Amino acid sequence: MRFALDRESGTPLYQQIEAYFRAGILSGSFLPEARLPASRQLARDLGVNRMTVETAYANLESDGLVYFKVGSGTYVLPPPVLALPVKDNAQALFPAWQQTLQLPLSFSDETLAAPAGADLIRFAVGSGDPGLFPLDAMRKILQTVMRRDGVSALGYGDLYGYAPLRATISHVLANQGIQARPENILITSGSQQAIALAAQLLLREGETVLVESPTYGGALDLFRKLRLRVVGVPVDGNGMQVDGLDALFEQVRPRLIYTMPNFHNPSGVCLSNQRRHELIALAGRHNIPILEDDYVGDLRYDGHAQPALKALDPGGQVIYVSTFSKMLMPGLRTGFLVAEGPVFENLAQGKRATDLAASNLIQRAVEGYVTVGRYQAHLRRSCQLYKSRRDAMLAALRRYLPRDVQFIASRGGLFLWLQLPDGLTAEQLLPIAREQGVDFASGPGFFPNRADGANFLRLNFAAFHREQINEGVRRLGQAIGQVRK
Ligand SMILES: Cc1ncc(COP(=O)(O)O)c(C=O)c1O
């Protein structure tokens, strides 16, 4: 252990040691039951006599901050209740440069919300069912990777991403009509990082990014954090409304179009085939890059797949991003982007400057899982299960919600998107719904202009059993009834 002792000061060394541990225990840095360093070792580390350390520990013990266990060592006791406010007071002690920092806008935390607790049914969550995470398979693969690759699995690895994983992704994409060479694939720490890299590269503060309205809250958080101007384009049952785009491009001169053509978050709609072609043509004419976020493209339950925008790209117009978070597990933090031309190397450089590389070990494990075909089987299983859950939620919505609550049946993905009748807002409803034991992601967090989302809400059907879905929607119906009274 190392901490500074001031040998020039008039304060005896044992008091300085005592003061260091006292402050740590009272502020909560040393947690109850943490073991303090052995006195002999600490004396050696600090270059003091062992008696000096023992005197400090004895004083802490007589003040009720630590206890000795014979033959074992010195352990931290829970700090007295009165001592706890020390941490809050520390706010005033921050240096001036910290005090000038403004508190950040509150972020939409829907993507990170924990899975359902014992009673609250958390329809607000943003990912699939943790019960489907292939726990055993991943444990075995990690062991295999460590045995097979040894220390190579534990170095930084290739800064563009683990080459066999890039090759596997290229193969998976080819089956979806996207021809991407492994050299044009960059592995990122989740697709959130891919979106951030593109936005940081292509826009400066104050410039305009065009998004669907509504759109993914995490992208809005990011764009606002980068101080971009966010302009929303309305969405209908066929995705982003592209008709007025020509004029809008002239008016707001966007530097980037961020779009989710498949199972759009939060509305669940898909961009129609015709609009896909129109959007590509429009963006090409106006020289605007498209950032295509295909976060759940493989979770389709009915209808047929439309070509990705990337598949229609005449060359270098579309940056495609996707992720293993929703179709496999978010904790892998493994996403990727596909791009051609100078933009690819620029994005790769941005990645390197941000975090050097994505986790080498995890990429090898993902590659192991995806390669042996288990991934395809996992996707088939997920689609089957999520489809039945979507149907269960649609049935429950028809059964328990008043007829003036509108929704469309999404054909894939994780969510259903509801519109409340005029005069009833998500903000009013949420606290009452929580009292009833259910929550949801509120509309305003998904809109560039928050007020536009007042009477919308998003429900996750994928992460819940049918019984939970039924019960959760019943509670929601009850909450609506209560607010209306
Ligand atoms: C539409 C969309 N894109 C991107 C992400 C980012 O996911 P990740 O960084 O886990 O790949 C999310 C997460 O919720 C999302 O909903």
The ligand as an SDF file (V2000), in Angstrom:
LIG
                    3D

 16 16  0  0  0  0  0  0  0  0999 V2000
  -31.5630    1.4430  -31.5130 C   0  0  0  0  0  0  0  0  0  0  0  0
  -30.3550    1.1580  -30.6860 C   0  0  0  0  0  0  0  0  0  0  0  0
  -29.1450    1.3500  -31.2250 N   0  0  0  0  0  0  0  0  0  0  0  0
  -28.0250    1.1530  -30.5270 C   0  0  0  0  0  0  0  0  0  0  0  0
  -28.0730    0.7270  -29.2160 C   0  0  0  0  0  0  0  0  0  0  0  0
  -26.7790    0.5500  -28.4820 C   0  0  0  0  0  0  0  0  0  0  0  0
  -26.5890   -0.7700  -28.0800 O   0  0  0  0  0  0  0  0  0  0  0  0
  -25.1730   -1.4130  -27.8190 P   0  0  0  0  0  0  0  0  0  0  0  0
  -24.1960   -0.3290  -27.5520 O   0  0  0  0  0  0  0  0  0  0  0  0
  -25.4010   -2.2940  -26.6460 O   0  0  0  0  0  0  0  0  0  0  0  0
  -24.8110   -2.1790  -29.0510 O   0  0  0  0  0  0  0  0  0  0  0  0
  -29.3090    0.5060  -28.6110 C   0  0  0  0  0  0  0  0  0  0  0  0
  -29.3870    0.1080  -27.2020 C   0  0  0  0  0  0  0  0  0  0  0  0
  -30.4300    0.0820  -26.5830 O   0  0  0  0  0  0  0  0  0  0  0  0
  -30.4910    0.7330  -29.3630 C   0  0  0  0  0  0  0  0  0  0  0  0
  -31.7090    0.5520  -28.8520 O   0  0  0  0  0  0  0  0  0  0  0  0
  1  2  1  0
  2  3  1  0
  2 15  2  0
  3  4  2  0
  4  5  1  0
  5  6  1  0
  5 12  2  0
  6  7  1  0
  7  8  1  0
  8  9  2  0
  8 10  1  0
  8 11  1  0
 12 13  1  0
 12 15  1  0
 13 14  2  0
 15 16  1  0
M  END
$$$$
